[in-house]
Amino acid sequence: MVARALSGGLPSGELESESLMFFVCASVFGAQAIAVGLVLNRVNDRFGYWLNLLTLGVIDTAFVAFMVVPGHVDPVGGLSGPLVWVAAAVASTIALSRSSSAAPHNET
């Protein structure tokens, strides 16, 4: 839908504009999550942990509230991303707590 809307120039309708806005937002927050993960989370940095946890938690909560609950997105497809976020949050919390208890963390 987004590629079709962009092939003819700027989106003209409300649905096409909202689809493009959602695609851009999802791409930006996805890129942010990947960048923070590669730079900060792989070394168990607390700032990176909280940045991704809070940012993506708010975005996933808003997605579920405004897209899944009203029925714009099917529940199976719509809840898969937030469920991956929950699994990642649990795994990164365990990893961060184990690294903190194993060695003192030098905060910058």
N, C-alpha and C positions, 0 to 999 in steps of 0.2 A: 504494500500500500504506500509506503514512504517513497520507494523508488519510482513508482508510477506517478505519484504526486509531484516529485521533483523533475521528472523528465519533461514536463511541459512548462517549466518555470516555477515561480513562487506559487505556493498553495493558494487557491482562491476560496475554498470553502472552509467552514468551521471544522468539519471532521478532518480534513487534510491538514489543516494548521495544527490541530491538537495532536494528531498522529506524529507530525514532524517535531513538535515541541517535546513529546514524550520520548521519541527516538533520540533527540539531541541530549536531553537530560539523562536518559539511561546510558548513553555513550560516555558522557562526561563523568558521571558518578562511577561507571564501570572502570574507566581509565584511571580515575583517582584511586579506586580500591586496588587495582593492579599495581600502580606506582607505589603506593604506600606499602603494599605487601612485599614488593620486591626490594624496596629500599629500607624500610623500618621493621616490618613484621618478621622478616627472615632472621633478624638478629635479636628478636624478642624485645624490641623497644617499647616502653610503656606508652609513649606519646602516639606511636603508630597504632598500637592496640586500641587505645581509647578513640582515636580519630576514626578508624574504620568501624569500630563497634557502634559508636554513636551516630555517625553519618549514615551508614548503611542501615542501621536499625530504624532510624527515623524515616528513611526513604522506603524501606520495605513495609513498615507499618502504614505509611500513607498509601502505598500501592495497594495493600490489602484493603484498607478502609475505603478508598475511592474507586478502585477498579474491580476487585474481586467480590466484595460484599454486595455492591449494586448489581453485579452480574455482567459487567462489561467484558470480563475475562473469565474463562471457565475455571472452576476451583482447582482442578488437578494441575493445569498449567500455571495458574496464578500463584499457587502456594508452593510450587517447587523452588522458586528463588528464595523466598523467606525461610523455607526449611533448610536449604543449603546454608543460609546465613546463620541459623541457629546452630547447626552442626559445626560450622567454622568458629563461631563464638565460643562454643564449649571447648573445642580442640585448642584454640589459641589461649583460652583462659587456663587450661590445664598446663600447656607448654610454658606460659609465662609464670605461673605459680611454681612450677618445678625448677625453672631456671633461677627464680628469685631465691628459692630455698637452698639451691645447690651452691650458689656463689653470690657474693654481694654485687649489686647492680650499680654501676657508675652512671648516674644521671647527668645529662648534659644540659 
